[in-house]
């Protein structure tokens, strides 16, 4: 879904199209000095201050001492030019990787509270059992519109509930309605802290994290980050014994003040991550670090009812444009009690819909 956007600076880097090479600066200054001295010498000759015998040959107009002085000054000039970009420490390849940030990047913009109401209403219609989470987003969107913010913000969320109730799916629908890209971190399946923020140079697998990669790839400064099963993330230790946790990586990004000047470990440049929104999921409160809970809104979500699953299945079948017989077969499954209390999961319904869609589009054999 396309939403209006606002471009934010996002960084304090300076992109310069063509920084001269040291040898080119030296050659230009050498030629300039030679021309100045030749002109001065000609003027002195015409004024009678020197004679033909006093003329210095062109190849001697610039001495070795002059050349050393030119080199020193040219090096200082280029050092200042490169330093002013904020990327002096980066290789040419990594400077090129940051070019999508040139001129700033867009963030999603909600212009009016009425627009915020429409987004919340659409979310609630799709997944009414997620009402507590939708309400939190709604309040954030209305505040963003009311305060005239360039982007949209809502409090970081931790959604606590049973597997399969649609926590991650709801987060993706939020991103869809806001018109922003998403990136997902599996807290249990990877060194989550490194996956999120990246690794600084010096590590064998140094690279930017998924957050920066998403901003660069999508050219968008306000993606929605989904962190699944955040309560199960592990600690990671380097060969030197330093400890790295997902919580340590998250805390400066969850605080708007520190996120505004967040420094990427890989590129070592400051980026404005204060327009990134966060949805984390957990199956239980046990294991959730206190510092994380203090910076997020933690919501305990109820299990799904069969009626809610039935309504979701019918709505999703309509969205997929399934034929009427397939929709009727799905409805019969729910009405007959085939979906028991143990099968109340969106994943189960998604598999049913996938199967129905496959059968509906499968050619008949004659």
N, C-alpha and C positions, 0 to 999 in steps of 0.2 A: 504494500500500500504506500502510495506516495504522499508525503507530508511536506509542508513548507519547511525550509531549512534556513539557518543562519550560519555564516562563515565566521569562525573564531580564529584568533592568531595561533593558538595551540603551542607555540614555541617562541623562543627568542633567537632563532638561528637566522643568519643572513646568507642568502644564496647569491653568489656572484657568477655570472655567466662565463667570463674569460679572465682568469687571473694569469698575468704574464709570467713566463718562465724567467728564472734568474739570469740566464745568459742573454735573454732578449732585453731585459732591463739594463744590464751592464753595457750591451752593445749600443743601445739607444743613448745612454748617458755619455758613453765614450765619444760617440759621434757628435753629440751636442757640445761637449767640452771642446772637442777639436774645432768645431765650427766657430765657437765663441772666440777661441784664441786666434784662429786664422783671421777672423774679422777685425779683432783688436790689432793684430799685427799689420794688417793692410791699412787700417786707419792711422796707425803710428807712422807707417812709411809715407803715406800721402801728406801727413802733417809735418814731415821732416824731422820727426823725433828719432827715427832710426834710419839706417841706410840699408842698401841691398845686402851688404855683408852681414848685417845683424839678423837677417831673416832666419827663422828656425824651420827646418825641413818638416813637411806635413807629418811624417812618421815619428817625429820627435816632439810633436806638440803635446802629446799625452804621455807622461812618464810612467814608469813602473809604480812609483809612489801614488800617482793619480789612480792607476788601475786598482791598487789595493784599497784605496779609500772608496772608490766607486763600488767595489764588491761588498765592502762592509755596510755601506749605506743601502745598497740594493737588498741585501739580506735582511736588514732591519725593516725596510719598507714592506717586503713580502711577508715577513713574520707578523707585522701589525695587521696587514690585510687579512691573512689567514686567521689570525687570532680573533678578528672582529666577526668572523662568520660563526664562531662557536663550534666549529668542526675541525679545528686545526689538528686535533689528535687522531682524526679518522683517516683511513686510507681512501683513495679515490673511489674504490668500489663501494665502501660503506657510505660515503657522501652521496653517491648516486642513488643508493637505496633509500635515502631520506628525501629525495626530490619530490615524492608525492605530497610532502608537507608544505611545499613552496606556496606562498600566498595564503596559508591557513587551510583549515579543513571545515567542512560543514557539520553541523549538529542539527538534530530534529528540533522543530520549533512548534509549540502549541500556542496559537495566537489568542484564543479566547477560552474562558471557562466553559462555554457551551461546547467547544470542540473537545475539551477534556471530558465533559459529560458523555458525549457521543462515543468516545473511545471506551470509557468505563462501561457504558451500557452494552456495547458490542461484546466486550470481554465477558460480562456477566451473563449475557444471553447464551454464549457458547459453553461456559463452565460455571454454572451458578454455585456449585459446591465450593468454589474457590473465592467466595464472596469476601472473606476477611483480607485476602491478598489483593484482590481487585480494588477494595476500598482504600487500601494504603497507597496503591498506585494512583488512584483517582485523586486522593488528597494532594499528592505530590504534583500531579499534572495541573490541578486547579491553582495551586500556589505558584507554579512556574508561570502560568498565564497571567495570574493576578499581579505578580511582581514584575512582569515584562522581561523575564529572563531570556537570553538568546537561545538557550536550549531547554531541555526537560530534565527534571531531577525528581527522584523519589527516594525515600530512605532505603538503604540496603536491607534486603529481606532474607530471612532464613525461614524456609517453609518446612515444618516438621510434620511428617505424616507417613502412613503406611506406603510401601512400594506400590506403584501402579495407579495411584489416584490422579496422576497427571500434573505433578509439580513442574517437571521440566517442559512438558507440552504447553502448560499455561504460560511459562516464561517465554517460550518461542512465539506464542500468540500475542503476548505483550509487544515483543519486538516487531511482529508483523504489523500490528495496528499503529505503532509509532513510526514505522518505516525506517528502522535502524538495523544494522547487521548484528549478528550474534557470534559469540565464540563460546565453546564449552570446555570446561576443565573437569576431568574425571579424577576426583581426589584420591581414589583407591587404585587407579590403574597406572599411575605414572608419578615421578617426583613432582608433585603438583606445584610446589613453590617455583621450581625452575621452569616448568611448563607455562606457568602464568606470566612471570616477569622476565624470564630468560637467564642466561649465564654470562657473566662478564668474561672478558678476554683473560686468558691464562688457564681456563678450564679446557679440557680436551674437546668438549662438545659445545663450546661457546656459541651462542646464537641469541637473537632477540626472542622474547616470549610470545605466546599466542596473543596477548593483549596488543602489543605493538605491531605484530604481524597483521592483525585484523585491521588496525587503523591504517596501516600502509597499503594493504591490499584493497580495502574497501574505500579508502580515501574518506574516512568518516571519523569524527572525533568523539562520538558518543555511542559506541556500541553497547549492547547489553551482554554482560558476562554471566554465564550460568556455571555454577560450581556444584557438581553433583556429589552427594554423600560427604559433605564437608566434615562431618564428625568423625570420619574414618581415616582422615589423612595422616600419614606417618611423618616422622622426623627423618631428615637426611643429613648424613655427616660426610664431610669431605675427608680426603686423605690426611689432612692436617688436623682433623678433629673438630673443625668448626661446624656448628649446628644450624640447620636450615629447616624451617617449618612453613607450611602454607599460611598459618596465622600471621607469622612475622612478615610474609610477603603481602598479605592482604591489608593489614592495619593502616599503613600509610596511604593506601589507595581508597580506603573506605572513609577516611577523614577528608572532607572537602578542602580544608586549608592546606594539608600536606599533599593531597593529590594534585593541587594546582601547580606545584613545582616538583612533581615526581621525577626522579632521575632514572632513566633506563639503565640497568646494569650493563647491557651489552654496548650500546652506542655511547653511554656516558654523556647524554644530553638531557636537559630538563624539558619535560612535556606536560601539558595541561590535561590531566586525566580526570578532572573534576566533573566532567559531563558524562563519564561512564556510569552506567547503572548496573546494579548487582542483584542477582537472585541466586541464593544458595539453597540447597535442599539437604534434608537430613531425615533419616528414618526414626530417630529418637533424639531426645535432648542429651542423653548420656554421651559424653565424649565431646560435647561442644565447648570449646575453650571460653572461659569467662570474658577475656578481652574482646573476643569476637561477638559474644552476646551483648556486651555493653554498647557496641557500635552499630548494632543491627536491630531491626524489629523482628522478633522471633514469634512466629505464628504457629499454633497447634491446629492442624487441619483434621477434620473428621474423615472417617472412611466413607467410601461411596455407597449409596443405596442402589438397589436394582433399578429403581425408577430413574435415578439420575443416569445410570449406564444406558438404559433404554433410550432416554431422550437424546443422549450424546450420540448413540449409534444411529438413530434416525436422522439427526441433523448432519452427521458426517456422511451418511449414505447419500443424502440430498446434495451435499457439497461435491461429492465425487460423481454425482449424476448417475447413480446406479439405477438399473431398470426396476420397475415396480415389483416384479416377482421376487427379485433379490431382497428388496426392502421388506416385502411381506414375509419372506422366510426368516429374516432377522427378527422381525417383530414376534413371530410365532415362537422363536427360541426363548425370548424373554417371557412371553405370556404363558408358556407351558411350564415355566419353572426350571428350564434346563440350565439357566445361569444361576448357580447356587451361591450361597453366601461366601464360599471359598473362591469363587471365580470372579469376584467383583474388582476387576482391574481393567484400566484402559488398554493395557497391553493385550489382554484377551480379546477385547472388542476390536482393537486395531487388526489383530490377526484374522478375526472373523471377516472384517471388512475387506482386507487384502484378498482373502480367499474368495469372497463373493465377487469382488471386482475381477479377479482372474477368470472365474467361471463365466461371468457375464461377457467377457471379451474373448473367450476361447472359441475358436471356430468349430462348427459341428462337423463330425465325420459322417460321410455318406457311405 
